[in-house]
């Protein structure tokens, strides 16, 4: 069931206080550290960028900088968790999920370790650093690991709730965070729950599903479509795994089709997960927007989203195409 | 550790170390090591796959660690938070660990004969979901040592005095992650961590010096900031002495580089790379044991090579049963005297060239 936050489809959400989800992550960790002595944080020489540095300053005895050694950091995180601690470990998504993938599988997912991998600078919107640093495959990689739960908070407020939620259960989590600032567009009254999509906008023509920063662009696309008389339902899918299958199936049942949007490979991530659910549950057209089997390049984050067809006008066009086929 | 809103923000970093145990009974340790080796061979015979070489080679070290009073554990409380941890980072030699855990009482000895079979508590590589007494999941080289370091830091952060022991190997020294771990452990002064390296110069594809020589491991570990010792891994007194020296070290992690001979004491396995991952066949009947390598089944006959015959010395014992068994498999009966599990092998019979 998706949480209906009852936003009137005519009023635009607040865009005040744009903040990168990594910033909120740093703040949330400090708050958690004040409350819980079992919270330990690791970083691999990127604590300034991932914002774990805030925690390091507040709780130096519960922070370990492991240096530029992500594989080792991941194993250490698992070992710490086996002594009863709740461990957050951070690096850029490229390294936390990519370089250390085997360690994540063997020492975090397989042992069901209480390790929360909070990977910042994920996706296309890391921007100027270019293709080598634009992690586009992490959702696919993490989603297929047994025991792993996968989250992509959409804005700063939701990030704080997601961090609190992952600290609240035993077992592995992968939290995908971004460098690009996004508006606080998830309504303040919304309460994040693991595995529950948030319905950002009602509509029965078709459904747009975003995750992370793309939820904002999906919402903007819905406004464009509304001006043409197309009422799109918008879901913010901040839990990729376990996926809110009920919300997806309801969308398949009640609307003409689904457009998914992610700043990741269009294969095997959000779009893949949604397609898997509808094909076996309630087949409907699914149009997956994301990177089409290619790497990114340097540029401003927003310019890249525009260039690769992931902003509101592109999403709206995809929606029209989907409707034209049905 | 439970959540506490009023918890202090810093954890104690000075933890009183455990005191070293009194000197062990070395004759008893030698007897245990011999029995563990025989069980390793029997396990692998029944499993028909697995890694005998390193399991046999490290039997003296791990017997001393587990039965010489060094590892503080309680088989009745496998999850006791303050227990010493043991992480077998070169997890493929888990048969020796499993024989130890069975003897310690973590599970019945009969479970040993189920190694690697569907539904067995004994997985092909260590997995704590299945096996009591195992502290994590290992097998992919390079990973376990990092987990061990995490455990050591976790103990220190929480003011616990347990020690972490990790088993590693010269083969694992080819993994970059081992050296990431070595760097971090020294930097964070993890003096409650001891790594034992099986330095037998053998890995799957051949001799370490041929495949990818790791060179002077003592100099390397020392350069990384560790307290390093090189010992004869089959000398129980030297092993005990090395543990004692490691125990006394403060402010620095310790490594014990154990020169071992792969396959000890099975003569035809000694220092032979092929025995890293080859399995053996053991037939027992009465006091006699025939041990050899399963080669092929040709027609209705089992062909073996590298066969040795162990006679426990009771020559008057009827041999009809095992002779019949061997004949059944088409194996010529050879008489030899093979003191299985002891240091000497007086005769080895080769049926065919390997």
Interface residues (C-beta under 8 A of the other chain):
Chain A: X33 X34 X35 X36 X37 X38 X40 X58 X59 X60 X61 X62 X64 X66 X67 X69 X71 X72 X73 X74 X75 X76 X77 X78 X79 X80 X81 X82 X83 X84 X85 X102 X103 X106 X107 X110 X111 X112
Chain B: X1 X2 X3 X4 X5 X7 X8 X9 X10 X11 X13 X81 X85 X87 X127 X128 X129 X135 X136 X137 X139 X140 X142 X143 X144 X145 X146 X147 X148 X149 X150 X151 X152 X153 X154 X155 X157 X158 X160 X176 X177 X180 X181 X183 X184 X187 X188
